[in-house]
Amino acid sequence: MGKIIEIDENTRIKIIKDNFMLQYKKKSRTKRIAWHTDGYFPDLISLSNEYLTDTPYRTIEGTEQIMTLVEVIKQAETRICELINNKKQL
């Protein structure tokens, strides 16, 4: 079966016979938990590099936070443009 090390609720490391597998939780239509293997690594260093490189793109929560930040920036930009236009009219 192998040993499982949980990184977070959506990511884990599975160790089988000195091979390290990086796995991500995958959404399924049947609402069952499915794990997608992203790769097999000979050591934890190479696995860590892959995890640190790909995590920002895979994190749904992070994506939502970035989209919220983008929306706030757009609103601020719109408001600043309105203030500049109002000042020009005075």
Biopython code that builds the backbone (N, CA, C, O; Angstrom):
import numpy as np
from Bio.PDB.StructureBuilder import StructureBuilder

atoms = [
    (1, "MET", "N", (0.827, -1.196, 0.000)),
    (1, "MET", "CA", (0.000, 0.000, 0.000)),
    (1, "MET", "C", (0.866, 1.252, 0.000)),
    (1, "MET", "O", (0.670, 2.122, -0.848)),
    (2, "GLY", "N", (1.793, 1.369, 0.901)),
    (2, "GLY", "CA", (2.656, 2.532, 0.967)),
    (2, "GLY", "C", (2.274, 3.479, 2.080)),
    (2, "GLY", "O", (1.160, 3.441, 2.604)),
    (3, "LYS", "N", (3.216, 4.325, 2.428)),
    (3, "LYS", "CA", (2.995, 5.311, 3.476)),
    (3, "LYS", "C", (2.510, 6.606, 2.840)),
    (3, "LYS", "O", (2.972, 6.986, 1.764)),
    (4, "ILE", "N", (1.573, 7.286, 3.510)),
    (4, "ILE", "CA", (1.028, 8.542, 3.003)),
    (4, "ILE", "C", (1.372, 9.665, 3.970)),
    (4, "ILE", "O", (1.145, 9.560, 5.175)),
    (5, "ILE", "N", (1.925, 10.743, 3.418)),
    (5, "ILE", "CA", (2.234, 11.947, 4.185)),
    (5, "ILE", "C", (1.349, 13.055, 3.638)),
    (5, "ILE", "O", (1.477, 13.436, 2.474)),
    (6, "GLU", "N", (0.455, 13.572, 4.467)),
    (6, "GLU", "CA", (-0.453, 14.626, 4.026)),
    (6, "GLU", "C", (0.248, 15.977, 4.108)),
    (6, "GLU", "O", (0.791, 16.334, 5.154)),
    (7, "ILE", "N", (0.239, 16.727, 3.010)),
    (7, "ILE", "CA", (0.814, 18.074, 2.988)),
    (7, "ILE", "C", (-0.265, 19.076, 3.377)),
    (7, "ILE", "O", (-0.070, 19.895, 4.275)),
    (8, "ASP", "N", (-1.393, 19.006, 2.701)),
    (8, "ASP", "CA", (-2.572, 19.794, 3.055)),
    (8, "ASP", "C", (-3.799, 18.991, 2.637)),
    (8, "ASP", "O", (-3.676, 17.829, 2.251)),
    (9, "GLU", "N", (-4.968, 19.594, 2.708)),
    (9, "GLU", "CA", (-6.182, 18.825, 2.425)),
    (9, "GLU", "C", (-6.297, 18.387, 0.966)),
    (9, "GLU", "O", (-7.056, 17.470, 0.653)),
    (10, "ASN", "N", (-5.554, 19.030, 0.077)),
    (10, "ASN", "CA", (-5.634, 18.696, -1.342)),
    (10, "ASN", "C", (-4.373, 18.057, -1.901)),
    (10, "ASN", "O", (-4.329, 17.723, -3.085)),
    (11, "THR", "N", (-3.358, 17.882, -1.085)),
    (11, "THR", "CA", (-2.068, 17.388, -1.568)),
    (11, "THR", "C", (-1.488, 16.381, -0.586)),
    (11, "THR", "O", (-1.602, 16.531, 0.631)),
    (12, "ARG", "N", (-0.862, 15.351, -1.147)),
    (12, "ARG", "CA", (-0.208, 14.369, -0.289)),
    (12, "ARG", "C", (0.976, 13.749, -1.029)),
    (12, "ARG", "O", (1.101, 13.841, -2.250)),
    (13, "ILE", "N", (1.834, 13.116, -0.236)),
    (13, "ILE", "CA", (2.969, 12.367, -0.764)),
    (13, "ILE", "C", (2.712, 10.908, -0.424)),
    (13, "ILE", "O", (2.384, 10.571, 0.714)),
    (14, "LYS", "N", (2.863, 10.055, -1.413)),
    (14, "LYS", "CA", (2.721, 8.619, -1.189)),
    (14, "LYS", "C", (4.082, 7.989, -1.443)),
    (14, "LYS", "O", (4.693, 8.206, -2.489)),
    (15, "ILE", "N", (4.554, 7.202, -0.470)),
    (15, "ILE", "CA", (5.869, 6.570, -0.568)),
    (15, "ILE", "C", (5.674, 5.072, -0.776)),
    (15, "ILE", "O", (5.074, 4.386, 0.052)),
    (16, "ILE", "N", (6.192, 4.582, -1.896)),
    (16, "ILE", "CA", (6.145, 3.150, -2.199)),
    (16, "ILE", "C", (7.533, 2.720, -2.654)),
    (16, "ILE", "O", (8.036, 3.194, -3.673)),
    (17, "LYS", "N", (8.144, 1.828, -1.898)),
    (17, "LYS", "CA", (9.462, 1.266, -2.231)),
    (17, "LYS", "C", (10.484, 2.341, -2.608)),
    (17, "LYS", "O", (11.085, 2.280, -3.680)),
    (18, "ASP", "N", (10.675, 3.304, -1.744)),
    (18, "ASP", "CA", (11.643, 4.388, -1.919)),
    (18, "ASP", "C", (11.361, 5.281, -3.123)),
    (18, "ASP", "O", (12.256, 5.998, -3.570)),
    (19, "ASN", "N", (10.159, 5.256, -3.650)),
    (19, "ASN", "CA", (9.724, 6.196, -4.676)),
    (19, "ASN", "C", (8.705, 7.130, -4.046)),
    (19, "ASN", "O", (7.842, 6.699, -3.281)),
    (20, "PHE", "N", (8.811, 8.403, -4.372)),
    (20, "PHE", "CA", (7.920, 9.407, -3.819)),
    (20, "PHE", "C", (6.958, 9.856, -4.914)),
    (20, "PHE", "O", (7.381, 10.263, -5.996)),
    (21, "MET", "N", (5.662, 9.779, -4.623)),
    (21, "MET", "CA", (4.646, 10.212, -5.575)),
    (21, "MET", "C", (3.954, 11.451, -5.020)),
    (21, "MET", "O", (3.508, 11.462, -3.872)),
    (22, "LEU", "N", (3.867, 12.487, -5.838)),
    (22, "LEU", "CA", (3.145, 13.696, -5.474)),
    (22, "LEU", "C", (1.732, 13.555, -6.021)),
    (22, "LEU", "O", (1.538, 13.379, -7.224)),
    (23, "GLN", "N", (0.742, 13.634, -5.127)),
    (23, "GLN", "CA", (-0.643, 13.425, -5.535)),
    (23, "GLN", "C", (-1.508, 14.610, -5.129)),
    (23, "GLN", "O", (-1.340, 15.187, -4.055)),
    (24, "TYR", "N", (-2.442, 14.961, -6.018)),
    (24, "TYR", "CA", (-3.384, 16.040, -5.774)),
    (24, "TYR", "C", (-4.803, 15.484, -5.790)),
    (24, "TYR", "O", (-5.126, 14.582, -6.563)),
    (25, "LYS", "N", (-5.639, 16.038, -4.924)),
    (25, "LYS", "CA", (-7.039, 15.631, -4.888)),
    (25, "LYS", "C", (-7.711, 16.130, -6.162)),
    (25, "LYS", "O", (-7.507, 17.264, -6.595)),
    (26, "LYS", "N", (-8.506, 15.261, -6.739)),
    (26, "LYS", "CA", (-9.182, 15.578, -7.987)),
    (26, "LYS", "C", (-10.685, 15.553, -7.754)),
    (26, "LYS", "O", (-11.202, 14.655, -7.090)),
    (27, "LYS", "N", (-11.382, 16.542, -8.303)),
    (27, "LYS", "CA", (-12.837, 16.558, -8.187)),
    (27, "LYS", "C", (-13.413, 15.490, -9.106)),
    (27, "LYS", "O", (-13.000, 15.343, -10.256)),
    (28, "SER", "N", (-14.368, 14.759, -8.575)),
    (28, "SER", "CA", (-15.026, 13.754, -9.403)),
    (28, "SER", "C", (-16.519, 14.048, -9.459)),
    (28, "SER", "O", (-17.073, 14.686, -8.564)),
    (29, "ARG", "N", (-17.144, 13.586, -10.496)),
    (29, "ARG", "CA", (-18.580, 13.827, -10.665)),
    (29, "ARG", "C", (-19.411, 13.079, -9.635)),
    (29, "ARG", "O", (-20.508, 13.510, -9.277)),
    (30, "THR", "N", (-18.890, 11.969, -9.166)),
    (30, "THR", "CA", (-19.627, 11.161, -8.190)),
    (30, "THR", "C", (-19.352, 11.592, -6.754)),
    (30, "THR", "O", (-19.816, 10.958, -5.807)),
    (31, "LYS", "N", (-18.598, 12.667, -6.602)),
    (31, "LYS", "CA", (-18.242, 13.227, -5.291)),
    (31, "LYS", "C", (-17.392, 12.281, -4.451)),
    (31, "LYS", "O", (-17.332, 12.408, -3.228)),
    (32, "ARG", "N", (-16.742, 11.338, -5.112)),
    (32, "ARG", "CA", (-15.782, 10.475, -4.424)),
    (32, "ARG", "C", (-14.424, 11.154, -4.462)),
    (32, "ARG", "O", (-14.140, 11.944, -5.363)),
    (33, "ILE", "N", (-13.600, 10.848, -3.494)),
    (33, "ILE", "CA", (-12.253, 11.409, -3.468)),
    (33, "ILE", "C", (-11.382, 10.610, -4.422)),
    (33, "ILE", "O", (-11.282, 9.387, -4.323)),
    (34, "ALA", "N", (-10.756, 11.319, -5.344)),
    (34, "ALA", "CA", (-9.833, 10.694, -6.285)),
    (34, "ALA", "C", (-8.509, 11.441, -6.196)),
    (34, "ALA", "O", (-8.490, 12.662, -6.040)),
    (35, "TRP", "N", (-7.418, 10.718, -6.294)),
    (35, "TRP", "CA", (-6.092, 11.316, -6.210)),
    (35, "TRP", "C", (-5.376, 11.161, -7.546)),
    (35, "TRP", "O", (-5.235, 10.054, -8.064)),
    (36, "HIS", "N", (-4.926, 12.287, -8.095)),
    (36, "HIS", "CA", (-4.180, 12.305, -9.350)),
    (36, "HIS", "C", (-2.690, 12.338, -9.027)),
    (36, "HIS", "O", (-2.232, 13.208, -8.287)),
    (37, "THR", "N", (-1.939, 11.398, -9.576)),
    (37, "THR", "CA", (-0.491, 11.368, -9.355)),
    (37, "THR", "C", (0.173, 12.311, -10.343)),
    (37, "THR", "O", (0.049, 12.145, -11.556)),
    (38, "ASP", "N", (0.882, 13.305, -9.811)),
    (38, "ASP", "CA", (1.534, 14.313, -10.645)),
    (38, "ASP", "C", (2.905, 13.858, -11.116)),
    (38, "ASP", "O", (3.402, 14.342, -12.133)),
    (39, "GLY", "N", (3.512, 12.947, -10.402)),
    (39, "GLY", "CA", (4.818, 12.472, -10.827)),
    (39, "GLY", "C", (5.449, 11.559, -9.796)),
    (39, "GLY", "O", (5.030, 11.495, -8.640)),
    (40, "TYR", "N", (6.473, 10.854, -10.256)),
    (40, "TYR", "CA", (7.258, 9.966, -9.398)),
    (40, "TYR", "C", (8.631, 10.597, -9.233)),
    (40, "TYR", "O", (9.233, 11.034, -10.213)),
    (41, "PHE", "N", (9.128, 10.647, -8.012)),
    (41, "PHE", "CA", (10.381, 11.334, -7.729)),
    (41, "PHE", "C", (11.311, 10.424, -6.932)),
    (41, "PHE", "O", (10.857, 9.671, -6.070)),
    (42, "PRO", "N", (12.629, 10.493, -7.221)),
    (42, "PRO", "CA", (13.582, 9.635, -6.523)),
    (42, "PRO", "C", (13.888, 10.102, -5.103)),
    (42, "PRO", "O", (14.331, 9.318, -4.264)),
    (43, "ASP", "N", (13.644, 11.406, -4.839)),
    (43, "ASP", "CA", (13.934, 11.942, -3.504)),
    (43, "ASP", "C", (12.970, 13.082, -3.182)),
    (43, "ASP", "O", (12.241, 13.570, -4.046)),
    (44, "LEU", "N", (12.989, 13.489, -1.917)),
    (44, "LEU", "CA", (12.081, 14.554, -1.483)),
    (44, "LEU", "C", (12.479, 15.925, -2.011)),
    (44, "LEU", "O", (11.631, 16.812, -2.114)),
    (45, "ILE", "N", (13.745, 16.116, -2.345)),
    (45, "ILE", "CA", (14.190, 17.412, -2.868)),
    (45, "ILE", "C", (13.540, 17.688, -4.219)),
    (45, "ILE", "O", (12.993, 18.769, -4.434)),
    (46, "SER", "N", (13.595, 16.728, -5.122)),
    (46, "SER", "CA", (12.983, 16.928, -6.439)),
    (46, "SER", "C", (11.459, 17.033, -6.327)),
    (46, "SER", "O", (10.835, 17.798, -7.062)),
    (47, "LEU", "N", (10.866, 16.273, -5.421)),
    (47, "LEU", "CA", (9.427, 16.374, -5.192)),
    (47, "LEU", "C", (9.069, 17.759, -4.660)),
    (47, "LEU", "O", (8.082, 18.355, -5.090)),
    (48, "SER", "N", (9.862, 18.265, -3.736)),
    (48, "SER", "CA", (9.613, 19.592, -3.164)),
    (48, "SER", "C", (9.705, 20.681, -4.220)),
    (48, "SER", "O", (8.894, 21.608, -4.231)),
    (49, "ASN", "N", (10.690, 20.576, -5.109)),
    (49, "ASN", "CA", (10.820, 21.558, -6.192)),
    (49, "ASN", "C", (9.574, 21.570, -7.068)),
    (49, "ASN", "O", (9.070, 22.636, -7.421)),
    (50, "GLU", "N", (9.086, 20.407, -7.414)),
    (50, "GLU", "CA", (7.876, 20.304, -8.240)),
    (50, "GLU", "C", (6.671, 20.876, -7.503)),
    (50, "GLU", "O", (5.869, 21.606, -8.085)),
    (51, "TYR", "N", (6.550, 20.543, -6.233)),
    (51, "TYR", "CA", (5.424, 21.028, -5.434)),
    (51, "TYR", "C", (5.440, 22.553, -5.334)),
    (51, "TYR", "O", (4.408, 23.198, -5.515)),
    (52, "LEU", "N", (6.602, 23.125, -5.047)),
    (52, "LEU", "CA", (6.701, 24.576, -4.903)),
    (52, "LEU", "C", (6.476, 25.301, -6.222)),
    (52, "LEU", "O", (5.987, 26.431, -6.234)),
    (53, "THR", "N", (6.825, 24.667, -7.323)),
    (53, "THR", "CA", (6.621, 25.271, -8.632)),
    (53, "THR", "C", (5.149, 25.254, -9.035)),
    (53, "THR", "O", (4.642, 26.244, -9.562)),
    (54, "ASP", "N", (4.462, 24.145, -8.793)),
    (54, "ASP", "CA", (3.091, 23.973, -9.278)),
    (54, "ASP", "C", (1.997, 24.397, -8.314)),
    (54, "ASP", "O", (0.870, 24.637, -8.748)),
    (55, "THR", "N", (2.278, 24.495, -7.057)),
    (55, "THR", "CA", (1.232, 24.756, -6.068)),
    (55, "THR", "C", (0.434, 26.032, -6.319)),
    (55, "THR", "O", (-0.793, 25.994, -6.223)),
    (56, "PRO", "N", (1.070, 27.161, -6.637)),
    (56, "PRO", "CA", (0.245, 28.363, -6.859)),
    (56, "PRO", "C", (-0.789, 28.200, -7.968)),
    (56, "PRO", "O", (-1.861, 28.803, -7.906)),
    (57, "TYR", "N", (-0.484, 27.404, -8.969)),
    (57, "TYR", "CA", (-1.412, 27.204, -10.073)),
    (57, "TYR", "C", (-2.527, 26.235, -9.720)),
    (57, "TYR", "O", (-3.608, 26.293, -10.307)),
    (58, "ARG", "N", (-2.285, 25.365, -8.789)),
    (58, "ARG", "CA", (-3.255, 24.330, -8.448)),
    (58, "ARG", "C", (-4.191, 24.735, -7.315)),
    (58, "ARG", "O", (-5.260, 24.146, -7.157)),
    (59, "THR", "N", (-3.812, 25.705, -6.545)),
    (59, "THR", "CA", (-4.593, 26.052, -5.365)),
    (59, "THR", "C", (-5.834, 26.832, -5.750)),
    (59, "THR", "O", (-5.747, 27.967, -6.220)),
    (60, "ILE", "N", (-6.966, 26.231, -5.554)),
    (60, "ILE", "CA", (-8.230, 26.897, -5.878)),
    (60, "ILE", "C", (-8.417, 28.108, -4.980)),
    (60, "ILE", "O", (-8.802, 29.181, -5.445)),
    (61, "GLU", "N", (-8.146, 27.935, -3.706)),
    (61, "GLU", "CA", (-8.296, 29.015, -2.747)),
    (61, "GLU", "C", (-7.405, 30.187, -3.123)),
    (61, "GLU", "O", (-7.831, 31.341, -3.068)),
    (62, "GLY", "N", (-6.178, 29.895, -3.501)),
    (62, "GLY", "CA", (-5.250, 30.940, -3.918)),
    (62, "GLY", "C", (-5.741, 31.661, -5.155)),
    (62, "GLY", "O", (-5.601, 32.879, -5.263)),
    (63, "THR", "N", (-6.316, 30.922, -6.087)),
    (63, "THR", "CA", (-6.849, 31.524, -7.303)),
    (63, "THR", "C", (-7.995, 32.463, -6.968)),
    (63, "THR", "O", (-8.087, 33.559, -7.521)),
    (64, "GLU", "N", (-8.861, 32.038, -6.071)),
    (64, "GLU", "CA", (-9.970, 32.895, -5.667)),
    (64, "GLU", "C", (-9.459, 34.168, -5.013)),
    (64, "GLU", "O", (-10.000, 35.247, -5.254)),
    (65, "GLN", "N", (-8.425, 34.055, -4.188)),
    (65, "GLN", "CA", (-7.867, 35.232, -3.533)),
    (65, "GLN", "C", (-7.232, 36.168, -4.551)),
    (65, "GLN", "O", (-7.352, 37.388, -4.431)),
    (66, "ILE", "N", (-6.557, 35.608, -5.555)),
    (66, "ILE", "CA", (-5.946, 36.439, -6.588)),
    (66, "ILE", "C", (-7.030, 37.148, -7.384)),
    (66, "ILE", "O", (-6.896, 38.332, -7.691)),
    (67, "MET", "N", (-8.105, 36.439, -7.722)),
    (67, "MET", "CA", (-9.194, 37.057, -8.477)),
    (67, "MET", "C", (-9.859, 38.163, -7.659)),
    (67, "MET", "O", (-10.248, 39.192, -8.213)),
    (68, "THR", "N", (-9.992, 37.964, -6.364)),
    (68, "THR", "CA", (-10.539, 39.005, -5.498)),
    (68, "THR", "C", (-9.620, 40.215, -5.490)),
    (68, "THR", "O", (-10.083, 41.354, -5.556)),
    (69, "LEU", "N", (-8.321, 39.972, -5.410)),
    (69, "LEU", "CA", (-7.346, 41.059, -5.435)),
    (69, "LEU", "C", (-7.417, 41.818, -6.750)),
    (69, "LEU", "O", (-7.384, 43.049, -6.756)),
    (70, "VAL", "N", (-7.512, 41.108, -7.855)),
    (70, "VAL", "CA", (-7.623, 41.748, -9.171)),
    (70, "VAL", "C", (-8.877, 42.611, -9.232)),
    (70, "VAL", "O", (-8.835, 43.726, -9.753)),
    (71, "GLU", "N", (-9.986, 42.109, -8.709)),
    (71, "GLU", "CA", (-11.235, 42.869, -8.709)),
    (71, "GLU", "C", (-11.110, 44.144, -7.870)),
    (71, "GLU", "O", (-11.586, 45.203, -8.278)),
    (72, "VAL", "N", (-10.481, 44.045, -6.718)),
    (72, "VAL", "CA", (-10.277, 45.222, -5.862)),
    (72, "VAL", "C", (-9.405, 46.251, -6.578)),
    (72, "VAL", "O", (-9.677, 47.449, -6.511)),
    (73, "ILE", "N", (-8.368, 45.790, -7.256)),
    (73, "ILE", "CA", (-7.487, 46.706, -7.997)),
    (73, "ILE", "C", (-8.261, 47.391, -9.119)),
    (73, "ILE", "O", (-8.093, 48.590, -9.341)),
    (74, "LYS", "N", (-9.103, 46.647, -9.825)),
    (74, "LYS", "CA", (-9.909, 47.242, -10.900)),
    (74, "LYS", "C", (-10.868, 48.292, -10.350)),
    (74, "LYS", "O", (-11.040, 49.356, -10.946)),
    (75, "GLN", "N", (-11.494, 47.991, -9.210)),
    (75, "GLN", "CA", (-12.403, 48.955, -8.595)),
    (75, "GLN", "C", (-11.652, 50.210, -8.166)),
    (75, "GLN", "O", (-12.146, 51.324, -8.340)),
    (76, "ALA", "N", (-10.466, 50.029, -7.609)),
    (76, "ALA", "CA", (-9.655, 51.178, -7.195)),
    (76, "ALA", "C", (-9.254, 52.010, -8.408)),
    (76, "ALA", "O", (-9.279, 53.240, -8.360)),
    (77, "GLU", "N", (-8.888, 51.344, -9.485)),
    (77, "GLU", "CA", (-8.511, 52.050, -10.711)),
    (77, "GLU", "C", (-9.687, 52.868, -11.246)),
    (77, "GLU", "O", (-9.517, 54.019, -11.648)),
    (78, "THR", "N", (-10.868, 52.275, -11.248)),
    (78, "THR", "CA", (-12.067, 52.975, -11.711)),
    (78, "THR", "C", (-12.344, 54.192, -10.839)),
    (78, "THR", "O", (-12.649, 55.272, -11.344)),
    (79, "ARG", "N", (-12.237, 54.012, -9.543)),
    (79, "ARG", "CA", (-12.501, 55.119, -8.610)),
    (79, "ARG", "C", (-11.484, 56.247, -8.788)),
    (79, "ARG", "O", (-11.853, 57.421, -8.759)),
    (80, "ILE", "N", (-10.227, 55.907, -8.968)),
    (80, "ILE", "CA", (-9.186, 56.924, -9.176)),
    (80, "ILE", "C", (-9.449, 57.681, -10.471)),
    (80, "ILE", "O", (-9.308, 58.904, -10.511)),
    (81, "CYS", "N", (-9.831, 56.972, -11.528)),
    (81, "CYS", "CA", (-10.154, 57.633, -12.800)),
    (81, "CYS", "C", (-11.336, 58.583, -12.635)),
    (81, "CYS", "O", (-11.330, 59.683, -13.188)),
    (82, "GLU", "N", (-12.352, 58.164, -11.876)),
    (82, "GLU", "CA", (-13.501, 59.034, -11.614)),
    (82, "GLU", "C", (-13.071, 60.295, -10.876)),
    (82, "GLU", "O", (-13.507, 61.393, -11.220)),
    (83, "LEU", "N", (-12.227, 60.146, -9.872)),
    (83, "LEU", "CA", (-11.755, 61.305, -9.110)),
    (83, "LEU", "C", (-10.945, 62.253, -9.983)),
    (83, "LEU", "O", (-11.087, 63.471, -9.876)),
    (84, "ILE", "N", (-10.099, 61.703, -10.842)),
    (84, "ILE", "CA", (-9.295, 62.541, -11.741)),
    (84, "ILE", "C", (-10.204, 63.286, -12.711)),
    (84, "ILE", "O", (-10.006, 64.477, -12.949)),
    (85, "ASN", "N", (-11.195, 62.601, -13.273)),
    (85, "ASN", "CA", (-12.125, 63.253, -14.201)),
    (85, "ASN", "C", (-12.930, 64.344, -13.509)),
    (85, "ASN", "O", (-13.149, 65.406, -14.090)),
    (86, "ASN", "N", (-13.374, 64.103, -12.278)),
    (86, "ASN", "CA", (-14.114, 65.118, -11.522)),
    (86, "ASN", "C", (-13.248, 66.330, -11.241)),
    (86, "ASN", "O", (-13.732, 67.461, -11.291)),
    (87, "LYS", "N", (-11.980, 66.114, -10.947)),
    (87, "LYS", "CA", (-11.078, 67.225, -10.651)),
    (87, "LYS", "C", (-10.823, 68.053, -11.906)),
    (87, "LYS", "O", (-10.716, 69.277, -11.830)),
    (88, "LYS", "N", (-10.727, 67.396, -13.055)),
    (88, "LYS", "CA", (-10.514, 68.110, -14.317)),
    (88, "LYS", "C", (-11.712, 68.989, -14.653)),
    (88, "LYS", "O", (-11.552, 70.063, -15.231)),
    (89, "GLN", "N", (-12.913, 68.536, -14.294)),
    (89, "GLN", "CA", (-14.127, 69.287, -14.601)),
    (89, "GLN", "C", (-14.269, 70.520, -13.718)),
    (89, "GLN", "O", (-14.955, 71.470, -14.096)),
    (90, "LEU", "N", (-13.643, 70.523, -12.566)),
    (90, "LEU", "CA", (-13.743, 71.673, -11.652)),
    (90, "LEU", "C", (-12.851, 72.743, -12.094)),
    (90, "LEU", "O", (-12.789, 73.796, -11.459)),
]
sb = StructureBuilder()
sb.init_structure("model")
sb.init_model(0)
sb.init_chain("A")
sb.init_seg("    ")
for serial, (resi, resn, name, xyz) in enumerate(atoms, 1):
    if name == "N":
        sb.init_residue(resn, " ", resi, " ")
    sb.init_atom(name, np.array(xyz, "f"), 0.0, 1.0, " ", f" {name:<3s}", serial, name[0])
structure = sb.get_structure()
